[in-house]
């Protein structure tokens, strides 16, 4: 998605059977909001109330999304090379064990 967005070809994400059933500007807006929701840093991600506002107000300008930390880069042919930016987090998984009484 990121690569198509960056190259100005995000509408290629749309299923071809929907070709005549959607408004291009609305589809692009949805894709842009989706990219904003997967930004690396939580402070760059919009709150749900902002997402609703952005999707329901077509006239308002949206911030430009930044490249996500992880995306699949298209290589030659059908192979895809995975591109991972270095990003470390302190989030650790926790396992909760349930003990019946």
Buried (B, 14 or more C-beta within 10 A) or exposed (E): BBBBBEEEEBEEBBEEEEEEEEEEEEBBBBBBBBBBBBBBEEEEBBEEEBBEEBEEEEEEEBEEBEBBBEBEEEEEEEEEEEBEEEEEEEEEEEEEEEEEE
